[in-house]
Amino acid sequence: MTTADLVADPLVGLKLFPLAGTASASERLISHPRVQKTGLALVGHGYGVVPTRVQIIGETELSFLATLDDERKREAMRFFYGLGLSCVIVTGNNRPHPAILEEADKLSVPLFLSEARSSRTINAVHAVLDERLAPRTSLHGVLVDVFTVGLLILGKSGIGKSECALELIMRGHRLIADDVVHCDWRPPGLVFGVPDPRLAHHLEIRGLGILDVKEIFGITATRERKRIDMVVRLVEWNEDEEYERLGIDDQYHRLLEVPVREVTVPVRPARDLGAILEIAARNELLRRRGINTSQSFIERLRTSRQPAVAAVHGAVPPPVPSYLDVSTHDVAWDTNERDDGPGVSSESHAWVVRNPTDNE
């Protein structure tokens, strides 16, 4: 954005009065979201000064300049302005010395006066620059708010992303964006999604057409903006493909260089994707509290196989057999393959670890 754009932006919330050099404000570009205090640049040390950042002259800098005679003031400002600055803001409603204004006019450096102190001015400018200069990208997908978890649903066209979102809306959840999701980065490393203004609160369902979710379900069924907490990728069911069954190994989708946890959900008839995505959101809420149900289950399984006598007598428990290693063991999912012991119902479908010695 240009300096003129910054000064005219209503989000600034400050009155910035032009002092000098404002004729070039529409040509000076600001490309860095952080402002910079002038500091040692006034004594001729320009290392670290980024010209495309907004420069701040506060009470400290003005008090230093007040100790210099007029000629030294001009020399200091000539060096400072000569760095090719995009914008300089004097804070605290302290009108600077005429020499400071004259040098700004000579070098066509936009100079403004803020009524607010440095801290408030810096915060206000940061807020605007974070919004206007944030890294952005657009994705083909659907973003929904499920139990306060932002789920970004991805997948090829026609796989059922919008239908899945409709099912979630009917369950009381909220639509943020359909078809096009505009994503922007925010510090300290968060990615937010918003709809395209032309498609906001609308949903396309093949066979029905374009649906206005706000009109059909009410205003509480939509939301204008949401942080993306999780990516759900829908894929066609493939019998030859291996899908995650234990939920131990996490996968991540890099979105604007931010890793967002990703799960792959195969799609086939009779699968209730609405319920599956609700469970995915609930599980994500547990993870935020430090509870990983898959890892807890595997740990309990390992612990239960260790002899209890060793713990009683203080002996060192024997090593865990190799067949309990979740990376190598075979899992019996079919009840006909399960190793039934005494008192175990044959109708249980919970998986158990198959002992290699059972078949010998």
C-alpha positions in Angstrom: 0.0 0.0 0.0 1.1 3.6 -0.4 1.5 6.2 2.3 -1.6 8.0 0.9 -3.6 4.8 1.4 -2.4 4.4 5.0 -3.3 8.0 5.9 -6.8 7.8 4.3 -7.6 4.3 5.7 -10.5 4.5 8.2 -9.1 1.6 10.2 -6.3 3.8 11.4 -8.5 5.5 13.9 -6.0 8.4 14.3 -5.8 11.9 12.9 -2.7 12.2 10.9 -2.0 15.8 9.9 0.3 16.5 6.9 3.4 18.6 7.7 5.7 18.3 4.7 6.6 16.3 1.6 3.0 15.0 1.2 3.0 15.6 -2.6 4.8 12.2 -3.0 2.6 10.3 -0.6 0.8 8.5 -3.4 4.1 7.3 -4.8 5.8 6.0 -1.6 5.1 2.3 -1.0 4.9 0.7 2.4 5.6 -3.0 2.1 6.5 -4.0 5.7 3.8 -4.5 8.4 6.0 -3.4 11.3 6.8 0.3 12.2 10.3 1.4 13.2 11.6 3.9 15.7 14.1 6.3 14.3 16.7 5.8 17.1 20.4 5.9 16.0 19.6 7.0 12.4 19.6 10.6 13.7 23.3 10.3 14.7 24.3 8.9 11.3 23.9 5.2 11.9 21.5 4.0 9.2 22.2 0.2 9.6 18.9 -1.7 10.1 16.7 1.1 8.8 14.1 -0.4 6.4 12.9 2.4 4.1 9.6 0.7 3.3 8.6 0.7 7.0 6.7 3.5 8.7 9.3 5.6 10.7 8.3 7.0 14.1 9.8 10.2 15.6 8.7 10.3 19.3 9.5 12.5 22.3 12.9 10.8 22.8 14.0 11.6 19.2 12.7 15.2 19.4 14.4 15.8 22.7 17.7 14.7 21.2 17.2 17.0 18.1 16.5 19.9 20.5 20.1 19.6 21.8 21.5 20.2 18.3 22.0 23.6 16.7 20.1 24.3 13.5 22.9 23.2 11.1 23.4 19.9 12.9 19.7 19.4 12.9 19.7 19.8 9.1 22.6 17.4 8.7 20.9 14.8 10.8 17.6 15.0 8.9 19.3 15.1 5.5 21.0 11.8 6.3 17.8 10.3 7.8 15.5 11.4 4.9 18.1 10.5 2.4 17.6 6.8 3.2 14.5 7.0 0.9 11.8 6.6 3.5 8.2 5.9 2.7 6.7 7.7 5.6 7.6 9.5 8.8 5.2 10.2 11.7 5.9 12.6 14.5 3.9 11.5 17.6 2.6 13.2 20.8 1.2 16.3 19.0 4.7 17.8 19.2 5.2 20.1 16.2 8.8 19.7 15.1 11.4 22.3 14.4 11.1 24.2 11.1 14.5 22.7 9.9 12.9 19.2 10.2 10.0 20.3 8.0 12.2 22.0 5.4 14.5 19.0 4.9 11.4 16.8 4.4 10.1 19.1 1.7 13.4 19.2 0.0 13.7 15.4 -0.2 10.0 14.8 -0.8 9.6 12.6 2.3 6.0 12.5 3.5 5.9 13.8 7.1 2.8 13.6 9.3 1.8 14.6 12.8 -0.1 12.3 15.2 -2.0 13.6 18.2 -1.5 10.3 20.0 1.6 9.2 21.8 4.1 6.8 20.3 2.6 3.6 21.8 -0.9 4.3 20.6 0.2 5.4 17.2 2.4 2.3 16.7 -0.5 0.0 17.8 -2.9 1.7 15.5 -0.6 1.6 12.5 0.3 -2.0 13.2 -3.3 -3.0 13.2 -3.9 -1.5 9.8 -0.7 -2.9 8.2 -1.4 -6.4 9.6 -4.8 -6.3 7.9 -3.7 -4.7 4.6 -0.3 -6.4 4.1 -1.2 -9.9 5.4 -0.1 -12.8 3.2 -3.1 -14.1 1.3 -4.2 -17.0 -0.8 -7.4 -18.5 -2.1 -8.5 -22.1 -2.1 -11.2 -24.2 -3.7 -13.0 -25.7 -0.7 -15.6 -25.2 2.0 -15.0 -23.7 5.5 -17.4 -24.5 8.3 -17.4 -23.8 12.1 -18.1 -27.0 14.0 -18.1 -26.7 17.8 -15.9 -23.6 17.4 -13.4 -25.6 15.4 -12.7 -24.2 11.9 -12.8 -27.2 9.5 -11.5 -26.5 6.0 -13.0 -29.3 3.7 -10.9 -30.0 0.6 -11.3 -32.5 -2.2 -11.8 -32.7 -6.0 -14.8 -31.1 -7.5 -18.0 -33.1 -7.1 -16.8 -35.3 -4.3 -19.4 -33.8 -1.9 -17.8 -30.9 0.0 -20.9 -28.7 -0.2 -23.3 -31.6 0.6 -21.2 -32.4 3.7 -21.3 -28.7 4.7 -25.1 -28.7 4.3 -25.4 -31.7 6.6 -23.3 -29.9 9.2 -25.5 -26.8 8.9 -28.6 -28.9 9.5 -27.0 -30.2 12.6 -26.7 -26.6 13.9 -23.2 -25.6 12.8 -22.2 -22.6 10.8 -21.1 -21.9 7.2 -18.2 -19.5 6.6 -17.4 -20.0 2.9 -18.3 -22.3 0.0 -16.4 -22.9 -3.2 -13.9 -20.1 -2.7 -12.1 -19.6 0.6 -9.9 -16.5 0.9 -7.2 -17.2 3.5 -5.0 -14.6 5.3 -2.2 -14.9 7.8 -2.1 -13.2 11.1 0.6 -13.2 13.8 1.8 -15.2 15.6 1.0 -17.8 13.0 -2.7 -18.1 12.5 -4.6 -18.5 9.3 -8.2 -17.2 8.9 -10.7 -17.9 6.2 -13.4 -15.6 4.8 -15.9 -16.0 1.9 -15.7 -14.2 -1.4 -18.0 -11.2 -1.0 -20.1 -12.3 -4.0 -20.6 -15.8 -2.6 -21.1 -15.0 1.1 -23.6 -17.2 2.9 -24.5 -19.1 -0.3 -24.1 -22.8 -0.9 -24.2 -24.7 -4.2 -25.8 -28.1 -4.1 -25.9 -30.1 -7.4 -29.4 -30.8 -8.3 -30.8 -27.9 -6.2 -28.8 -25.0 -7.3 -27.6 -22.0 -5.2 -29.0 -21.9 -1.7 -29.1 -18.9 0.6 -28.1 -20.4 3.9 -28.9 -17.2 5.9 -32.4 -17.0 4.5 -33.2 -20.7 4.9 -31.6 -21.5 8.3 -31.3 -18.0 9.8 -28.5 -15.6 10.5 -27.0 -17.9 13.2 -26.2 -20.5 10.5 -23.5 -18.3 9.0 -20.3 -16.6 10.1 -18.1 -14.0 8.3 -14.7 -15.1 9.4 -13.1 -18.1 11.2 -9.6 -19.3 12.1 -8.7 -22.5 10.2 -7.9 -25.2 12.9 -8.1 -28.4 10.8 -8.1 -29.6 7.2 -10.3 -32.4 6.2 -9.5 -33.9 2.8 -12.3 -36.0 1.2 -11.1 -38.7 -1.2 -12.9 -41.5 -3.1 -12.8 -44.8 -1.3 -10.2 -47.2 -2.8 -10.1 -50.8 -1.7 -6.4 -50.9 -2.5 -5.5 -47.8 -0.5 -4.4 -47.9 3.1 -6.1 -45.4 5.3 -5.3 -44.3 8.9 -6.8 -46.6 11.4 -5.1 -45.9 14.7 -4.8 -42.1 14.4 -1.3 -42.0 15.8 0.7 -40.4 13.0 -0.3 -36.8 12.4 -0.3 -35.3 8.9 -0.1 -31.5 8.2 -1.2 -29.3 5.4 0.9 -26.2 5.0 -1.3 -23.2 4.5 0.6 -19.9 4.0 3.6 -21.7 5.5 1.6 -22.5 8.7 1.2 -26.3 9.4 -2.4 -27.2 10.0 -3.3 -30.7 11.0 -4.9 -32.7 8.2 -7.0 -35.8 8.2 -8.0 -37.8 5.1 -11.6 -39.2 5.1 -12.5 -41.7 2.3 -16.0 -41.2 0.9 -18.3 -44.1 0.0 -22.1 -44.8 0.2 -23.6 -45.2 3.7 -20.8 -43.3 5.4 -22.3 -40.5 7.6 -19.7 -37.7 6.8 -21.6 -35.2 9.0 -21.2 -37.4 12.0 -17.5 -38.2 11.1 -16.6 -34.5 10.8 -18.4 -33.7 14.1 -16.3 -36.3 15.8 -13.2 -34.9 14.1 -14.0 -31.5 15.6 -14.6 -33.0 19.1 -11.4 -34.9 18.9 -9.5 -31.6 18.0 -11.0 -30.0 21.0 -9.6 -32.8 23.2 -6.2 -32.4 21.6 -6.2 -28.7 22.5 -6.5 -29.8 26.1 -3.6 -32.2 25.7 -5.7 -35.4 25.4 -4.7 -37.7 22.6 -7.1 -40.6 22.7 -5.2 -42.8 20.3 -1.9 -42.5 22.1 -3.6 -43.0 25.5 -5.3 -46.2 24.2 -2.0 -47.7 22.9 -0.3 -46.8 26.2 -3.0 -48.5 28.2 -2.7 -51.5 26.0 1.1 -51.8 26.5 0.7 -51.3 30.3 -1.9 -53.9 30.6 0.4 -56.6 29.0 3.1 -56.1 31.6 3.0 -58.5 34.6 1.5 -56.9 37.6 3.9 -58.9 39.9 6.9 -56.9 38.8 5.3 -53.7 39.9 4.4 -55.2 43.4 7.9 -56.5 44.1 9.7 -53.5 42.6 11.3 -55.6 39.9 12.1 -54.2 36.6 9.3 -55.2 34.2 10.3 -57.3 31.2 10.6 -55.5 27.9 7.4 -55.1 25.9 7.1 -57.9 23.3 7.8 -56.9 19.8 4.3 -57.9 18.7 2.9 -55.0 20.9 4.8 -52.5 18.8 2.1 -50.6 17.0 4.3 -50.0 14.0 4.7 -53.8 13.4 1.8 -55.7 15.0 -1.1 -57.2 13.0 -4.5 -56.1 14.0 -7.5 -58.4 13.9 -10.7 -56.4 13.0 -12.9 -59.3 12.1 -14.6 -61.2 14.9 -13.8 -64.5 13.3 -10.1 -63.7 13.5 -10.2 -62.5 17.1 -8.6 -64.7 19.8 -11.5 -65.3 22.2 -10.6 -66.0 25.8 -12.7 -67.0 28.8 -15.5 -64.7 29.6 -15.1 -62.7 26.4 -18.2 -62.1 24.4 -17.9 -63.3 20.8 -20.0 -60.2 19.7 -17.3 -57.7 20.5 -15.8 -55.9 17.5 -13.0 -54.2 19.4 -9.7 -55.0 17.9 -7.1 -57.0 19.9 -3.5 -57.7 19.2 -2.8 -61.1 17.7 0.0 -63.1 19.5 2.2 -64.7 16.9 2.5 -67.8 19.1 -1.3 -68.4 19.0 -1.1 -70.1 15.7 1.8 -72.5 16.6 
